[in-house]
Amino acid sequence: MASKKGGYTSIALWNFKDNMNKTSNSISLAETITKTECKVADNCIAPGTEGKFDFIVNAKGSKVKIDYQVKLIKEESTPSNLYFFIKGNEEKFSTLSELFEKVNFSGSFDSNDNKKIKVYQINWKWPFETINEDGSINENKDIEDTNFAKQQKDYIFEIEISGKQSI
């Protein structure tokens, strides 16, 4: 005589993605310009431009707790007068590296958290003229901008967004 046994179980759904997997893994600051005081060439930033970009951590649909971390893994050729700040905090950072050292871009999504989306907005600005505290123009900073432009370097940065199931 034979006997058959069977069973089943539901597996908790794991879902994690970032906003960068929508179209590409690159952010062009030129494509994020929100204000410009000067005419700039397409796909370029220059003194007098400013903008913002978001990165989104998304665990929507996940049924497990997820820990995430956002870190800067590369930054090259930062213009000397370009600065960054985060929405809601006007402290200026002269590089993304400095911003990532001072601001915590990590967290967790609980398994029963309904939102499971975290949006970080980074603002950037490259002033047309650098103004000293006394209101005068800092000509040395303007010379730095000119010299940087003559070197024709591209500002490059890479941000890594990772997530893992939390215990």
DSSP file (Angstrom, degrees, kcal/mol; ACC not computed):
  #  RESIDUE AA STRUCTURE BP1 BP2  ACC     N-H-->O    O-->H-N    N-H-->O    O-->H-N    TCO  KAPPA ALPHA  PHI   PSI    X-CA   Y-CA   Z-CA
    1    1 A M              0   0    0      0, 0.0     2,-0.3     0, 0.0     0, 0.0   0.000 360.0 360.0 360.0 133.7    0.0    0.0    0.0
    2    2 A A        -     0   0    0      2,-0.0     2,-0.4     0, 0.0     0, 0.0  -0.770 360.0-161.7-105.3 147.8    1.4    3.5   -1.0
    3    3 A S        -     0   0    0     -2,-0.3     2,-0.4     2,-0.0     0, 0.0  -0.997   5.4-154.9-129.7 134.1    0.9    6.7    0.8
    4    4 A K        -     0   0    0     -2,-0.4     2,-0.3     2,-0.0    -2,-0.0  -0.888   9.1-173.5-111.4 139.5    1.5   10.2   -0.7
    5    5 A K        +     0   0    0     -2,-0.4     2,-0.3     2,-0.0    -2,-0.0  -0.939   9.1 166.9-126.3 151.6    2.2   13.3    1.3
    6    6 A G        +     0   0    0     -2,-0.3     2,-0.3     2,-0.0    -2,-0.0  -0.937   5.2 175.9-152.9 172.6    2.5   16.9    0.0
    7    7 A G        -     0   0    0     -2,-0.3     2,-0.3     2,-0.0    -2,-0.0  -0.984  10.1-157.1-169.0 173.5    2.7   20.4    1.2
    8    8 A Y        -     0   0    0     -2,-0.3     2,-0.3     2,-0.0    -2,-0.0  -0.980   4.0-169.7-156.7 162.4    3.1   24.0    0.3
    9    9 A T        -     0   0    0     -2,-0.3     2,-0.4     2,-0.0    -2,-0.0  -0.983  26.6-114.2-151.7 156.0    4.1   27.3    1.8
   10   10 A S        -     0   0    0     -2,-0.3     2,-0.5     3,-0.0    -2,-0.0  -0.772  26.8-141.8 -92.3 138.1    4.1   31.0    0.9
   11   11 A I        -     0   0    0     -2,-0.4     2,-0.2     3,-0.0     3,-0.0  -0.856  23.2-113.2-100.4 131.9    7.4   32.7    0.3
   12   12 A A        -     0   0    0     -2,-0.5     2,-0.2     1,-0.1    52,-0.1  -0.446  37.1-115.1 -64.9 131.4    7.7   36.3    1.6
   13   13 A L        -     0   0    0     -2,-0.2    50,-3.6    48,-0.1    51,-0.5  -0.485  25.9-157.9 -72.5 133.8    8.2   38.6   -1.4
   14   14 A W        +     0   0    0     48,-0.2     2,-0.4    -2,-0.2    48,-0.1  -0.964  19.8 165.4-112.0 125.0   11.5   40.4   -1.7
   15   15 A N        +     0   0    0     -2,-0.5     2,-0.3    44,-0.2    47,-0.2  -0.977   2.8 155.2-144.1 127.4   11.5   43.5   -3.7
   16   16 A F        +     0   0    0     -2,-0.4     2,-0.3    45,-0.1    43,-0.2  -0.954   8.9 144.0-152.8 130.9   14.2   46.2   -3.9
   17   17 A K  E     -A   58   0A   0     41,-2.6    41,-2.7    -2,-0.3     2,-0.3  -0.969  31.3-133.2-155.6 169.2   15.1   48.7   -6.6
   18   18 A D  E >   -A   57   0A   0     -2,-0.3     3,-1.4    39,-0.2    39,-0.2  -0.810  32.8-106.6-122.9 168.3   16.3   52.2   -7.0
   19   19 A N  G >  S+     0   0    0     37,-1.6     3,-1.2    -2,-0.3     4,-0.4   0.698 110.2  71.8 -67.6 -17.4   15.1   55.0   -9.3
   20   20 A M  G 3  S+     0   0    0     36,-0.3     3,-0.3     1,-0.3     4,-0.3   0.656  83.3  67.3 -77.0 -13.8   18.2   54.6  -11.5
   21   21 A N  G <  S+     0   0    0     -3,-1.4    -1,-0.3     1,-0.2    -2,-0.1   0.432  81.0  82.0 -86.3   5.9   17.1   51.3  -13.0
   22   22 A K  S <  S-     0   0    0     -3,-1.2    -1,-0.2     2,-0.3    -2,-0.1   0.956 121.6 -21.2 -69.1 -51.0   14.2   53.0  -14.8
   23   23 A T  S    S-     0   0    0      1,-0.5     2,-0.3    -4,-0.4    -2,-0.1   0.669 122.1 -14.2-128.8 -45.7   16.3   54.2  -17.7
   24   24 A S        -     0   0    0     -4,-0.3    -1,-0.5     2,-0.1    -2,-0.3  -0.944  51.6-116.6-154.7 173.3   20.0   54.4  -17.0
   25   25 A N  S    S+     0   0    0     -2,-0.3     2,-0.4    -4,-0.1    -4,-0.1   0.111  84.8  86.3-102.6  19.9   22.5   54.3  -14.2
   26   26 A S        -     0   0    0     -6,-0.2     2,-0.5   132,-0.1    -2,-0.1  -0.917  57.4-155.0-124.9 150.4   23.8   57.8  -14.8
   27   27 A I        -     0   0    0     -2,-0.4     2,-0.7   130,-0.3   130,-0.2  -0.989   9.4-157.7-119.4 123.1   22.8   61.3  -13.6
   28   28 A S    >   -     0   0    0     -2,-0.5     3,-1.1     1,-0.2     4,-0.5  -0.905   7.6-154.9-100.3 117.1   23.8   64.2  -15.8
   29   29 A L  G >  S+     0   0    0     -2,-0.7     3,-1.5     1,-0.3     4,-0.3   0.852  95.7  63.0 -58.6 -32.0   23.8   67.4  -13.7
   30   30 A A  G >  S+     0   0    0      1,-0.3     3,-0.8     2,-0.2    -1,-0.3   0.839 100.8  51.6 -61.0 -32.0   23.2   69.3  -17.0
   31   31 A E  G <  S+     0   0    0     -3,-1.1    -1,-0.3     1,-0.2    -2,-0.2   0.539 106.8  55.0 -81.4  -5.6   19.9   67.5  -17.3
   32   32 A T  G <  S+     0   0    0     -3,-1.5    20,-1.6    -4,-0.5    -1,-0.2   0.313  73.2 135.1-108.1   7.7   19.0   68.5  -13.7
   33   33 A I  E <   +B   51   0A   0     -3,-0.8    18,-0.3    -4,-0.3     3,-0.1  -0.361  21.7 170.8 -61.0 128.1   19.4   72.3  -14.2
   34   34 A T  E     +     0   0A   0     16,-2.6     2,-0.3     1,-0.3    17,-0.2   0.581  67.5  20.6-110.0 -19.0   16.5   74.2  -12.6
   35   35 A K  E     -B   50   0A   0     15,-1.8    15,-2.1     0, 0.0     2,-0.4  -0.991  60.3-176.7-151.8 140.0   17.9   77.7  -12.9
   36   36 A T  E     -B   49   0A   0     -2,-0.3    13,-0.2    13,-0.2    12,-0.1  -0.994  17.4-170.5-141.7 136.1   20.6   79.4  -15.0
   37   37 A E  S    S+     0   0    0     11,-2.8     2,-0.3    -2,-0.4    12,-0.1   0.397  80.1  37.1 -98.1  -0.6   21.9   82.9  -15.0
   38   38 A C  S    S-     0   0    0     10,-0.3     2,-0.5     8,-0.1     8,-0.1  -0.958  90.6 -96.0-146.8 161.9   23.9   82.4  -18.2
   39   39 A K        -     0   0    0     -2,-0.3     2,-0.3    -3,-0.0    -2,-0.0  -0.703  45.5-175.1 -81.5 127.6   23.6   80.6  -21.5
   40   40 A V        -     0   0    0     -2,-0.5     3,-0.1     4,-0.1     6,-0.1  -0.887  28.6-101.5-122.7 155.9   25.4   77.3  -21.4
   41   41 A A    >   -     0   0    0     -2,-0.3     3,-1.2     1,-0.1    -1,-0.0  -0.347  54.5 -82.7 -68.3 153.7   26.1   74.7  -24.1
   42   42 A D  T 3  S+     0   0    0      1,-0.3    -1,-0.1    -2,-0.0     3,-0.1  -0.263 115.4  16.4 -56.2 144.6   23.8   71.6  -24.2
   43   43 A N  T 3  S+     0   0    0      1,-0.2     2,-0.3   -13,-0.1    -1,-0.3   0.746 108.8 106.3  62.0  28.1   24.9   68.9  -21.8
   44   44 A C    <   -     0   0    0     -3,-1.2     2,-0.3   -14,-0.2    -1,-0.2  -0.958  53.5-154.4-134.2 152.6   27.1   71.3  -19.8
   45   45 A I        +     0   0    0     -2,-0.3    -4,-0.1    -3,-0.1   -15,-0.1  -0.861  22.7 166.3-115.6 160.3   27.0   73.0  -16.4
   46   46 A A    >   -     0   0    0     -2,-0.3     3,-1.6    80,-0.1    80,-0.2  -0.959  48.7 -55.4-159.6 169.2   28.9   76.3  -15.7
   47   47 A P  T 3  S+     0   0    0      0, 0.0    81,-0.3     0, 0.0     3,-0.1  -0.338 122.8  40.1 -53.4 134.3   29.1   79.1  -13.2
   48   48 A G  T 3  S+     0   0    0     78,-3.7   -11,-2.8     1,-0.4   -10,-0.3   0.426  94.5 106.9 101.2   1.5   25.6   80.5  -12.9
   49   49 A T  E <   +BC  36 126A   0     -3,-1.6    77,-2.7    77,-0.8    -1,-0.4  -0.807  38.4 171.5-111.4 155.3   23.8   77.2  -13.0
   50   50 A E  E     +BC  35 125A   0    -15,-2.1   -16,-2.6    -2,-0.3   -15,-1.8  -0.979   7.3 146.2-153.1 159.9   22.0   75.2  -10.3
   51   51 A G  E     -BC  33 124A   0     73,-2.3    73,-2.8    -2,-0.3     2,-0.3  -0.924  28.4-122.5-169.6-166.9   19.8   72.2  -10.1
   52   52 A K  E     - C   0 123A   0    -20,-1.6     2,-0.3    -2,-0.3    71,-0.2  -0.990  11.6-166.3-155.8 154.0   18.7   69.2   -8.2
   53   53 A F  E     - C   0 122A   0     69,-2.5    69,-3.0    -2,-0.3     2,-0.3  -0.989  11.1-144.7-142.9 153.8   18.4   65.4   -8.5
   54   54 A D  E     - C   0 121A   0     -2,-0.3     2,-0.4    67,-0.2    67,-0.2  -0.841   4.4-162.7-112.1 149.1   16.7   62.7   -6.6
   55   55 A F  E     - C   0 120A   0     65,-2.2    65,-2.6    -2,-0.3     2,-0.5  -0.996  16.0-156.0-126.8 140.0   17.6   59.2   -5.8
   56   56 A I  E     - C   0 119A   0     -2,-0.4   -37,-1.6    63,-0.2     2,-0.5  -0.934   9.3-156.1-120.2 128.8   14.8   56.9   -4.7
   57   57 A V  E     -AC  18 118A   0     61,-2.9    61,-2.6    -2,-0.5     2,-0.5  -0.918  21.3-171.3-102.4 127.6   15.1   53.8   -2.6
   58   58 A N  E     +AC  17 117A   0    -41,-2.7   -41,-2.6    -2,-0.5    59,-0.2  -0.966  30.6 156.3-132.5 118.7   12.1   51.5   -3.2
   59   59 A A    >   +     0   0    0     57,-3.2     3,-2.1    -2,-0.5   -44,-0.2   0.035  29.7 151.7-121.8  22.8   11.1   48.3   -1.4
   60   60 A K  T 3   +     0   0    0     56,-0.5     3,-0.1     1,-0.3    56,-0.1  -0.302  66.5  23.3 -59.5 134.3    7.5   48.5   -2.3
   61   61 A G  T 3  S+     0   0    0      1,-0.3    -1,-0.3    53,-0.2     2,-0.2   0.244  90.2 131.3  94.0 -12.5    5.8   45.1   -2.5
   62   62 A S    <   -     0   0    0     -3,-2.1    -1,-0.3   -47,-0.2   -48,-0.2  -0.504  41.9-165.2 -75.9 142.0    8.4   43.5   -0.2
   63   63 A K        +     0   0    0    -50,-3.6     2,-0.3    -2,-0.2   -49,-0.1   0.223  68.0  69.8-109.2  11.3    7.1   41.4    2.7
   64   64 A V  S    S-     0   0    0    -51,-0.5     2,-0.2    46,-0.1   -49,-0.2  -0.875  93.0 -94.4-124.5 159.3   10.4   41.3    4.6
   65   65 A K        -     0   0    0    101,-0.3   101,-3.1    -2,-0.3     2,-0.4  -0.544  43.5-161.5 -72.2 136.0   12.4   43.9    6.5
   66   66 A I  E     -FG 109 165B   0     43,-2.3    43,-2.9    99,-0.3     2,-0.4  -0.981  11.8-157.2-127.1 130.4   15.0   45.5    4.2
   67   67 A D  E     -FG 108 164B   0     97,-2.7    97,-2.5    -2,-0.4     2,-0.3  -0.865  19.9-170.6 -98.5 137.5   18.1   47.5    5.2
   68   68 A Y  E     -FG 107 163B   0     39,-3.0    39,-2.0    -2,-0.4     2,-0.4  -0.915  12.1-167.4-129.5 158.5   19.5   49.8    2.6
   69   69 A Q  E     -FG 106 162B   0     93,-2.4    93,-2.6    -2,-0.3     2,-0.5  -0.993   5.3-162.4-144.4 135.3   22.6   51.9    2.2
   70   70 A V  E     + G   0 161B   0     35,-2.0     2,-0.4    -2,-0.4    35,-0.3  -0.979  23.0 168.8-117.1 125.1   23.4   54.7   -0.3
   71   71 A K  E     - G   0 160B   0     89,-2.6    89,-3.4    -2,-0.5     2,-0.5  -0.980  37.4-120.2-140.0 152.7   27.0   55.5   -0.7
   72   72 A L  E     + G   0 159B   0     -2,-0.4    87,-0.2    87,-0.2     3,-0.1  -0.779  29.0 174.8 -86.4 124.7   29.3   57.5   -3.0
   73   73 A I  E     +     0   0B   0     85,-2.4     2,-0.3    -2,-0.5    86,-0.2   0.558  63.4  19.3-109.4 -10.8   31.8   55.2   -4.5
   74   74 A K  E     + G   0 158B   0     84,-1.3    84,-2.3     2,-0.0    -1,-0.3  -0.962  51.7 169.2-159.6 139.4   33.6   57.6   -6.9
   75   75 A E  E     + G   0 157B   0     -2,-0.3     2,-0.4    82,-0.2    82,-0.2  -0.910  12.7 174.5-152.1 126.4   34.0   61.3   -7.4
   76   76 A E  E     + G   0 156B   0     80,-3.0    80,-2.2    -2,-0.3    -2,-0.0  -0.989  56.4   3.4-136.3 141.7   36.4   63.0   -9.9
   77   77 A S        -     0   0    0     -2,-0.4    -1,-0.1    78,-0.2    80,-0.0   0.883  67.3-172.5  59.7  49.3   37.2   66.5  -11.0
   78   78 A T        -     0   0    0     -3,-0.1    -1,-0.2    77,-0.1    76,-0.0  -0.594  30.4-114.7 -72.0 125.5   34.8   68.5   -8.8
   79   79 A P    >   -     0   0    0      0, 0.0     3,-1.2     0, 0.0    66,-0.1  -0.380  25.1-124.8 -58.0 139.1   34.7   72.1   -9.9
   80   80 A S  T 3  S+     0   0    0      1,-0.3    65,-0.1    64,-0.2    -2,-0.1   0.746 105.3  40.7 -64.9 -25.5   36.1   74.1   -7.0
   81   81 A N  T 3  S+     0   0    0     60,-0.1     2,-0.3     2,-0.1    -1,-0.3   0.391  88.3 105.2-106.8   3.4   33.1   76.5   -6.6
   82   82 A L    <   -     0   0    0     -3,-1.2     2,-0.3    44,-0.2    44,-0.2  -0.643  51.0-176.1 -77.5 138.2   30.4   73.9   -7.1
   83   83 A Y  E     -D  125   0A   0     42,-2.5    42,-2.3    -2,-0.3     2,-0.3  -0.950  14.2-147.0-138.0 162.8   28.6   73.0   -3.9
   84   84 A F  E     +DE 124  93A   0      9,-3.0     9,-2.6    -2,-0.3     2,-0.3  -0.885  15.4 170.7-125.7 152.0   25.9   70.6   -2.7
   85   85 A F  E     -D  123   0A   0     38,-2.3    38,-3.4    -2,-0.3     2,-0.3  -0.975  28.3-118.4-154.2 158.6   23.2   70.7   -0.1
   86   86 A I  E >   -DE 122  89A   0      3,-0.7     3,-2.3     5,-0.3    36,-0.2  -0.724  41.0 -89.5-102.1 153.2   20.2   68.5    0.8
   87   87 A K  T 3  S+     0   0    0     34,-1.7    34,-0.1    -2,-0.3    -1,-0.1  -0.336 115.1  19.3 -58.0 130.6   16.6   69.5    0.8
   88   88 A G  T 3  S+     0   0    0     -2,-0.0     2,-0.4    -3,-0.0    -1,-0.3   0.338 115.9  74.0  90.6  -6.9   15.7   70.9    4.2
   89   89 A N  E <   -E   86   0A   0     -3,-2.3    -3,-0.7     2,-0.1    -1,-0.0  -0.924  57.6-168.1-141.0 111.9   19.3   71.6    5.2
   90   90 A E  E     +     0   0A   0     -2,-0.4     2,-0.1    -5,-0.1    -3,-0.1   0.350  42.5 131.4 -86.3   7.8   21.1   74.5    3.7
   91   91 A E  E     -     0   0A   0     -5,-0.1     2,-0.3     1,-0.1    -5,-0.3  -0.433  56.3-130.9 -60.6 130.8   24.5   73.5    5.0
   92   92 A K  E     -     0   0A   0     -2,-0.1     2,-0.4    -7,-0.1    -7,-0.2  -0.675  19.8-165.2 -91.6 138.1   26.9   73.7    2.0
   93   93 A F  E     -E   84   0A   0     -9,-2.6    -9,-3.0    -2,-0.3     6,-0.0  -0.987  15.2-149.3-121.8 130.6   29.2   70.9    1.1
   94   94 A S  S    S+     0   0    0     -2,-0.4     2,-0.3   -11,-0.2   -12,-0.1   0.649  82.8  19.8 -77.1 -14.2   32.1   71.5   -1.4
   95   95 A T  S  > S-     0   0    0    -11,-0.1     4,-1.8     1,-0.1   -11,-0.1  -0.966  75.3-118.5-144.3 161.3   32.0   67.9   -2.7
   96   96 A L  H  > S+     0   0    0     -2,-0.3     4,-3.0     2,-0.2     5,-0.2   0.856 115.5  61.5 -65.9 -33.9   29.6   65.0   -2.8
   97   97 A S  H  > S+     0   0    0      1,-0.2     4,-1.6     2,-0.2    -1,-0.2   0.927 104.5  46.9 -56.9 -45.7   32.2   63.1   -0.8
   98   98 A E  H  > S+     0   0    0      2,-0.2     4,-1.5     1,-0.2    -1,-0.2   0.913 112.1  50.5 -63.4 -42.8   31.9   65.7    2.0
   99   99 A L  H  X S+     0   0    0     -4,-1.8     4,-2.3     1,-0.2     3,-0.3   0.930 110.9  48.2 -60.7 -45.8   28.1   65.5    1.9
  100  100 A F  H  < S+     0   0    0     -4,-3.0    -1,-0.2     1,-0.2     5,-0.2   0.770 109.1  54.7 -68.8 -25.2   28.1   61.7    2.1
  101  101 A E  H  < S+     0   0    0     -4,-1.6    -1,-0.2    -5,-0.2    -2,-0.2   0.838 117.8  34.5 -72.2 -32.9   30.6   61.8    5.0
  102  102 A K  H  < S+     0   0    0     -4,-1.5     2,-0.4    -3,-0.3    -2,-0.2   0.710 112.0  61.8 -97.2 -23.3   28.3   64.1    7.0
  103  103 A V  S  < S-     0   0    0     -4,-2.3     2,-0.7    -5,-0.2    -1,-0.1  -0.897  76.6-131.9-112.3 134.0   24.8   62.9    6.0
  104  104 A N        +     0   0    0     -2,-0.4    -3,-0.1     1,-0.1     2,-0.1  -0.737  22.5 179.2 -86.0 116.2   23.5   59.4    6.7
  105  105 A F        +     0   0    0     -2,-0.7   -35,-2.0   -35,-0.3     2,-0.3  -0.372  50.8  91.5-110.3  50.7   21.9   57.9    3.6
  106  106 A S  E     +F   69   0B   0    -37,-0.2     2,-0.3    -2,-0.1   -37,-0.2  -0.942  40.3 130.0-138.9 162.6   21.0   54.5    5.1
  107  107 A G  E     -F   68   0B   0    -39,-2.0   -39,-3.0    -2,-0.3     2,-0.3  -0.968  40.5 -94.7 178.6-166.0   17.9   53.1    6.8
  108  108 A S  E     -F   67   0B   0     -2,-0.3     2,-0.5   -41,-0.3   -41,-0.2  -0.969  11.2-145.5-138.1 151.3   15.4   50.3    7.0
  109  109 A F  E     -F   66   0B   0    -43,-2.9   -43,-2.3    -2,-0.3     2,-0.1  -0.988  27.0-134.5-113.2 122.8   12.0   49.5    5.7
  110  110 A D    >   -     0   0    0     -2,-0.5     3,-1.5   -45,-0.2   -46,-0.1  -0.389  21.0-115.0 -72.9 155.3    9.9   47.4    8.1
  111  111 A S  T 3  S+     0   0    0      1,-0.3    -1,-0.1   -48,-0.1   -47,-0.0   0.778 116.8  41.5 -64.6 -25.9    8.0   44.5    6.7
  112  112 A N  T 3  S+     0   0    0    -49,-0.0     2,-0.5     2,-0.0    -1,-0.3   0.217  82.9 120.3-107.9  16.7    4.7   46.1    7.5
  113  113 A D    <   -     0   0    0     -3,-1.5    -4,-0.0     1,-0.1     0, 0.0  -0.694  50.0-158.4 -76.3 124.8    5.6   49.6    6.4
  114  114 A N  S    S+     0   0    0     -2,-0.5   -53,-0.2     1,-0.1    -1,-0.1   0.833  82.8  49.1 -77.9 -32.4    3.2   50.6    3.7
  115  115 A K        +     0   0    0      1,-0.1    -1,-0.1   -55,-0.1   -56,-0.1   0.984  65.0 171.9 -74.1 -58.1    5.2   53.3    2.0
  116  116 A K        +     0   0    0      1,-0.2   -57,-3.2   -58,-0.1   -56,-0.5   0.783  43.1 109.0  51.5  33.7    8.6   51.6    1.6
  117  117 A I  E     -C   58   0A   0    -59,-0.2     2,-0.4   -58,-0.2   -59,-0.2  -0.997  45.6-172.3-136.8 133.3    9.9   54.4   -0.5
  118  118 A K  E     -C   57   0A   0    -61,-2.6   -61,-2.9    -2,-0.4     2,-0.5  -0.993   6.8-161.8-127.3 125.7   12.6   56.9    0.5
  119  119 A V  E     -C   56   0A   0     -2,-0.4     2,-0.5   -63,-0.2   -63,-0.2  -0.923   3.0-168.6-110.3 127.2   13.4   59.9   -1.6
  120  120 A Y  E     -C   55   0A   0    -65,-2.6   -65,-2.2    -2,-0.5     2,-0.6  -0.965   6.3-160.2-112.2 127.6   16.6   61.9   -1.2
  121  121 A Q  E     -C   54   0A   0     -2,-0.5   -34,-1.7   -67,-0.2     2,-0.5  -0.937   3.8-167.6-111.2 123.5   17.0   65.2   -3.0
  122  122 A I  E     -CD  53  86A   0    -69,-3.0   -69,-2.5    -2,-0.6     2,-0.3  -0.945   6.5-160.5-109.8 125.4   20.4   66.6   -3.5
  123  123 A N  E     -CD  52  85A   0    -38,-3.4   -38,-2.3    -2,-0.5     2,-0.3  -0.764   7.1-169.4-101.2 149.0   20.6   70.2   -4.7
  124  124 A W  E     -CD  51  84A   0    -73,-2.8   -73,-2.3    -2,-0.3     2,-0.3  -0.969   5.5-175.3-137.1 154.3   23.7   71.7   -6.3
  125  125 A K  E     -CD  50  83A   0    -42,-2.3   -42,-2.5    -2,-0.3   -75,-0.2  -0.984  15.7-167.9-151.3 137.5   24.7   75.2   -7.2
  126  126 A W  E     -C   49   0A   0    -77,-2.7   -78,-3.7    -2,-0.3   -77,-0.8  -0.880  31.3-138.4-123.1  95.9   27.7   76.7   -9.1
  127  127 A P        -     0   0    0      0, 0.0     3,-0.1     0, 0.0   -78,-0.1  -0.200   5.7-137.3 -60.1 143.3   27.5   80.5   -8.4
  128  128 A F  S    S+     0   0    0    -81,-0.3     2,-0.4     1,-0.3   -79,-0.0   0.914  93.6  13.3 -64.9 -43.4   28.2   82.8  -11.3
  129  129 A E  S    S-     0   0    0    -81,-0.0     2,-0.6     2,-0.0    -1,-0.3  -0.994  80.0-128.2-132.1 141.4   30.3   85.0   -9.0
  130  130 A T        -     0   0    0      8,-0.4     8,-3.6    -2,-0.4     2,-0.5  -0.802  26.0-153.5 -90.8 122.4   31.6   84.1   -5.5
  131  131 A I  B     -H  137   0C   0     -2,-0.6     6,-0.2     6,-0.2     5,-0.1  -0.829   6.6-136.7-101.0 129.6   30.7   86.9   -3.1
  132  132 A N    >   -     0   0    0      4,-3.4     3,-2.0    -2,-0.5     6,-0.0  -0.272  33.4 -99.6 -72.9 167.4   32.8   87.5    0.0
  133  133 A E  T 3  S+     0   0    0      1,-0.3    -1,-0.1     2,-0.1    -2,-0.0   0.794 124.4  56.8 -60.6 -28.7   31.1   88.1    3.4
  134  134 A D  T 3  S-     0   0    0      2,-0.1    -1,-0.3     1,-0.0     3,-0.1   0.436 122.3-105.7 -84.2   2.1   31.7   91.9    2.9
  135  135 A G  S <  S+     0   0    0     -3,-2.0    -2,-0.1     1,-0.3     2,-0.1   0.344  79.6 127.4  93.5  -6.4   29.7   91.8   -0.4
  136  136 A S        -     0   0    0      1,-0.1    -4,-3.4    -5,-0.1     2,-0.4  -0.440  66.9-101.7 -81.5 158.9   32.7   92.1   -2.7
  137  137 A I  B     -H  131   0C   0     -6,-0.2     2,-1.2    -2,-0.1    -6,-0.2  -0.648  25.4-132.7 -82.2 133.8   33.4   89.7   -5.5
  138  138 A N    >>  -     0   0    0     -8,-3.6     4,-1.4    -2,-0.4     3,-0.6  -0.732  23.2-174.8 -87.2  95.3   36.0   87.1   -4.8
  139  139 A E  H 3> S+     0   0    0     -2,-1.2     4,-2.1     1,-0.2    -1,-0.2   0.800  78.5  62.7 -65.0 -29.5   38.1   87.4   -8.0
  140  140 A N  H 3> S+     0   0    0      1,-0.2     4,-2.1     2,-0.2    -1,-0.2   0.895 102.7  49.6 -62.5 -39.3   40.3   84.5   -7.0
  141  141 A K  H <> S+     0   0    0     -3,-0.6     4,-2.1     2,-0.2    -1,-0.2   0.887 109.4  51.6 -66.7 -38.2   37.3   82.1   -7.1
  142  142 A D  H  X S+     0   0    0     -4,-1.4     4,-2.1     2,-0.2    -2,-0.2   0.879 108.6  51.0 -65.4 -36.7   36.3   83.4  -10.5
  143  143 A I  H  X S+     0   0    0     -4,-2.1     4,-2.8     2,-0.2    -2,-0.2   0.899 107.3  54.2 -65.8 -40.3   39.9   82.7  -11.7
  144  144 A E  H  X S+     0   0    0     -4,-2.1     4,-2.5     1,-0.2    -2,-0.2   0.920 108.1  49.9 -57.7 -44.5   39.6   79.2  -10.3
  145  145 A D  H  X S+     0   0    0     -4,-2.1     4,-2.2     2,-0.2    -2,-0.2   0.921 111.4  48.4 -60.4 -44.3   36.4   78.7  -12.4
  146  146 A T  H  X S+     0   0    0     -4,-2.1     4,-1.9     1,-0.2    -2,-0.2   0.925 112.2  48.3 -62.4 -45.7   38.1   80.0  -15.5
  147  147 A N  H  X S+     0   0    0     -4,-2.8     4,-1.2     1,-0.2    -1,-0.2   0.882 110.1  52.1 -64.3 -38.1   41.1   77.7  -15.0
  148  148 A F  H >X>S+     0   0    0     -4,-2.5     5,-0.7     1,-0.2     4,-0.6   0.922 108.7  50.7 -62.9 -43.1   38.9   74.7  -14.4
  149  149 A A  H ><5S+     0   0    0     -4,-2.2     3,-0.9     1,-0.2    -1,-0.2   0.864 105.6  56.2 -63.5 -35.6   37.0   75.4  -17.6
  150  150 A K  H 3<5S+     0   0    0     -4,-1.9    -1,-0.2     1,-0.2    -2,-0.2   0.797 100.4  58.8 -67.0 -27.6   40.3   75.6  -19.5
  151  151 A Q  H <<5S-     0   0    0     -4,-1.2    -1,-0.2    -3,-0.5    -2,-0.2   0.669  95.9-146.5 -75.0 -15.7   41.2   72.1  -18.3
  152  152 A Q  T <<5 +     0   0    0     -3,-0.9     2,-0.3    -4,-0.6    -3,-0.1   0.886  36.1 163.0  50.1  48.0   38.1   70.7  -20.0
  153  153 A K      < -     0   0    0     -5,-0.7     2,-0.5   -76,-0.0    -1,-0.2  -0.688  35.4-130.3 -92.5 148.8   37.6   68.0  -17.3
  154  154 A D        -     0   0    0     -2,-0.3     2,-0.5   -76,-0.0   -78,-0.0  -0.841  17.8-127.6 -96.5 135.2   34.3   66.3  -16.8
  155  155 A Y        -     0   0    0     -2,-0.5     2,-0.4   -80,-0.0   -78,-0.2  -0.726  35.7-175.1 -80.2 125.1   32.9   66.1  -13.3
  156  156 A I  E     +G   76   0B   0    -80,-2.2   -80,-3.0    -2,-0.5     2,-0.3  -0.968  12.2 164.5-128.1 136.2   32.1   62.4  -12.6
  157  157 A F  E     -G   75   0B   0     -2,-0.4     2,-0.4   -82,-0.2  -130,-0.3  -0.993  17.4-156.5-146.9 153.7   30.5   60.7   -9.7
  158  158 A E  E     -G   74   0B   0    -84,-2.3   -85,-2.4    -2,-0.3   -84,-1.3  -0.998   5.0-165.0-131.6 133.4   29.0   57.3   -8.9
  159  159 A I  E     -G   72   0B   0     -2,-0.4     2,-0.5   -87,-0.2   -87,-0.2  -0.958   7.6-154.5-116.9 134.1   26.4   56.5   -6.3
  160  160 A E  E     -G   71   0B   0    -89,-3.4   -89,-2.6    -2,-0.4     2,-0.5  -0.935   5.4-167.4-111.9 129.7   25.7   52.9   -5.2
  161  161 A I  E     +G   70   0B   0     -2,-0.5     2,-0.3   -91,-0.2   -91,-0.2  -0.971  15.8 173.8-115.8 119.7   22.4   51.9   -3.7
  162  162 A S  E     -G   69   0B   0    -93,-2.6   -93,-2.4    -2,-0.5     2,-0.3  -0.933  11.0-172.2-129.3 151.6   22.2   48.5   -2.1
  163  163 A G  E     -G   68   0B   0     -2,-0.3     2,-0.3   -95,-0.2   -95,-0.2  -0.986   2.4-178.5-139.7 150.1   19.6   46.6   -0.1
  164  164 A K  E     -G   67   0B   0    -97,-2.5   -97,-2.7    -2,-0.3     2,-0.2  -0.992  38.2 -95.4-145.8 152.8   19.6   43.4    1.9
  165  165 A Q  E     -G   66   0B   0     -2,-0.3     2,-0.3   -99,-0.2   -99,-0.3  -0.490  43.8-136.4 -67.1 132.5   17.0   41.5    3.8
  166  166 A S              0   0    0   -101,-3.1  -101,-0.3    -2,-0.2    -1,-0.1  -0.640 360.0 360.0 -93.0 149.3   17.3   42.3    7.5
  167  167 A I              0   0    0     -2,-0.3    -1,-0.1  -103,-0.1  -101,-0.1   0.465 360.0 360.0 -81.4 360.0   17.2   39.7   10.2
